[in-house]
Amino acid sequence: MLLTALLLCSSSSANPPGSHGDHAKAHHRFDDAEKWSKVFDDPKRDAWQQPAIVVEAMAIEPGMVVADIGAGTGYFNGYLAAAVGPEGKVIAVDIEPNLIDHMKKRAEKESTPQVEARLTQPDASGLQAGEVDRVILVDTYHHIQARTEYFKSLRENMKKGGKLAIVDLTKEAPFGPPVDQRLTAEQVTTELAKAGWTQARVVDGLQHQYMVVYE
């Protein structure tokens, strides 16, 4: 859900439990994964994150391979694992080694062997060519640099019929990066079109975020 090192630019004056603003404001790095898990995985987050709506909108089928780029502490891992089933796979990507270790332990604790925590670099998806059916980025898109090149490259990682889901903070969200650093759904769609992605649907129902699915 977040490419952790890139969240250092985030700021907020009103941050609900589990928001990225809490994280960026309070700590420079994410060495204490257990500490930040209490923030990102706060049960109160479910009320505004609406994970069931997000996962359903991705049209995931059992046996698929789904990647969460910027997975953080693995908030979505269990939800995605349930969607792909025991024959599928969830690739939880992040750039922070300690969060990768945390997610590996989490997968063992939650009995989700189909979850693979994978370390990458800020300018790379960490995925292989033709590897995934679905990709999701939650509150991560606006932190990625050179986005046209990044998402052109990401297309090569998709299987035929693959879909990309972008969930990000609205301008009106009471937490997150400064408003002038946030992108609207329309801006995201325009940028992704340059990278060869076509908007498939806009998803309603999220309180502080928009969700758009591309193919």
HELIX and SHEET records of a PDB file:
HELIX    1   1 THR A    4  CYS A    9  5                                   6    
HELIX    2   2 HIS A   20  ALA A   26  1                                   7    
HELIX    3   3 ALA A   33  PHE A   40  1                                   8    
HELIX    4   4 ARG A   45  GLN A   49  1                                   5    
HELIX    5   5 PRO A   51  ALA A   57  1                                   7    
HELIX    6   6 ASN A   77  VAL A   84  1                                   8    
HELIX    7   7 PRO A   97  LYS A  109  1                                  13    
HELIX    8   8 TYR A  141  HIS A  143  5                                   3    
HELIX    9   9 ARG A  147  ARG A  155  1                                   9    
HELIX   10  10 VAL A  179  GLN A  181  5                                   3    
HELIX   11  11 ALA A  185  LYS A  194  1                                  10    
SHEET    1   A 7 VAL A 115  LEU A 119  0                                        
SHEET    2   A 7 LYS A  89  ASP A  94  1                                        
SHEET    3   A 7 VAL A  65  ILE A  69  1                                        
SHEET    4   A 7 VAL A 132  VAL A 138  1                                        
SHEET    5   A 7 MET A 158  LEU A 169  1                                        
SHEET    6   A 7 GLN A 209  TYR A 214 -1                                        
SHEET    7   A 7 GLN A 199  VAL A 203 -1                                        
END                                                                             
